[in-house]
Amino acid sequence: MKFFRHCLAVFAAASFAISGQSLSAKEPVPLSAYGELPDVEDAAISPSGNNIAVLMTSGGMRQIVVVGPDMQLMRRVAVGDAKVRGFDWIGDDQLLYITSQTEKLWGFTTDKAEFSVARIIPVTYDGEVETVFANKRNLVNSINGNYGVRFVDGRYVAYFGAIELEKLGSNMREYTWKHGRPYLYQVETHSNRVSKVANSASENEYRDWAVGADGKVAATLDVSYIDGDWKLKSGTDDVIASGNQRNGRVGLVGLGYDGTSVIYSERDEENITRWYDIPLAGGEPKPFLDDADVERLYWDETTGYLTGYLDAEEGPVFKDTSYGKTAASIRAAFADFDMRMVDWTPDFKKVLVRTSGNKDSGTWFVVDLSTGQAKGIAYERKALTPDLVGETSVFAYTAADGLEMDGILTLPPGKEAKGLPLVMLPHGGPHTHDTEGFDWWAQAFASRGYAVFQPNFRGSTNRNQAFKLAGYGEWGRKMQTDLSDGMAALAEKGIIDPSRACIVGASYGGFAALAGVTLQQGLYQCAVAVAPVSDITAMYHEDFRASGSQRITKRALLDQLGPKDGWDEVSPRRFAAKADAPVLLIHGRDDTVVPYSHSHKMADALKDSGKPYELVTLDGEDHWLSLSKTRLEMLEAAVGFVERHNPAD
């Protein structure tokens, strides 16, 4: 099968100009090429394969552009600064488009919350963009869970969690808050008519649903917030499985391969998450994919049935073996890149592929299996030509206690990997991991002459569950020394100069950056902490309060963080007086994950101790740096700070 990887089409009608002047590596491109949202953020292909929707910025306008056969423009919808959380096709005629917004709250267990809003965009017919639940006064104008789209009786129906309101006394036109437990509602996507499908959970319980191909509830999971008791019920309300998870670690994964069973997850006695498959008609649960290292599950978008999964070692595995062979051939064609099959048609004849990595700042392709061709449709960052992308590789090393791990090393373009200044860039989470794909933050530092190391320390998700669990109770301890052990290994190889290092990170990575100059000394010339946790005790109380003081949340936090009596000794704010390098704090005002107070109080502690620091406040920004303007503001501040305190040249 022949794939023309670099046959890039020009989307003239939709302003998809894949052009731009190539800039010399001697003159770094502006940081806006890295820090602003990319030219192409996301894309989806319609079930027929004829239409493609792309979230992109063109001519200074951020928009969703829909093109049909031969890349003819069908529709464009301006999205401005909306925080887009995803979009997908509903058949070939509509798009489901989900955004979120931060709202201040009064009288609740948290002061701010992020609310998701779903909209339906007509594509092949005239009509206005419809907001889900906007025409129902008794429903909050947001969604609380997306339970998929089904094709029922010749029409598309979408399913969402909804918060109901109750009438205010005898007033028939005003409504007030009832409770925050969502009900399951269905939405006829062409008419935007809504109706209730299932009731909410009882008080002090959490409820989740799986919707079958017929649009009816196929399975319901109820979990007690008080004692962790749980029940899994079929669509006929029969209990088919039950148990107790003291920390609430049980979940509804989805329907099985043929829709006659349901898959759920549960932690075992060793704290390892296991998946089980149980018939909806009742029977014994059986271990599911116990021997696989699953990175992602694949679902049929109109039935909700499982179709396959992505194995970390084997690649895509499908129930339909012909799909597996096709996926393997696609992966082989793009073997030189960090690639992902983002979307595909139900018959697997057309596949939307995104690549990035060495010499590639992000490229989108449509693979047509009927012709055996891969057509390039867009670059993510037109200003970053291949010669401007730093080389990335996996660097393996061993921690001081003998635990094997690795990280992603990004080198500055055009420079020898010898004696380079270093930016240590630990990821957030902490339960996630970095890959060899294009990372805008790492590449921005690399473009300024720095080697960048992103260690997948213990607690990361790039290995088995035992490796992830090895991070429990190790904030500021072994999770922290894993970073400096990586730096030592790079220095031993002669790649970096350990006397010229700064540490930079966001969220948990921000905690690690602060810990690098307070809990540790003599390692870094500066620290940049974006939306950092600065005090573990404060974080615990914030998360516990936000949950409504649920016991299972308390137990889950204690599992991850370890005994309370050890938190203060690894909280950077408590050790501000020991900071041995300048600190830059950057935080969004609208952060609902790590409150702004963490940076503000850290700044106060550094000020009281007479330590050099700066605090940059990002107005209107959230935890995920969703806005292009403030994301660039963050990057310019971070890079400038590192360049002042640890010059690359």
Helices and strands as residue ranges (DSSP letters): H 32-35, E 40-45, E 52-58, E 61-67, G 69-71, E 73-78, E 83-90, E 94-104, E 112-122, E 130-131, E 146-152, E 155-162, E 165-167, E 175-177, E 183-188, E 193-198, E 205-211, E 217-224, E 229-234, E 239-244, E 250-255, E 261-267, E 273-279, E 286-287, E 294-299, E 306-311, E 315-318, H 321-333, E 338-344, E 350-357, E 360-368, E 373-379, G 386-388, E 392-398, E 404-410, E 420-424, H 440-447, E 451-456, H 465-469, H 478-492, E 496-506, H 508-518, E 527-530, H 536-546, H 551-561, G 564-566, G 568-570, G 572-578, E 583-588, H 597-608, E 613-618, H 628-645
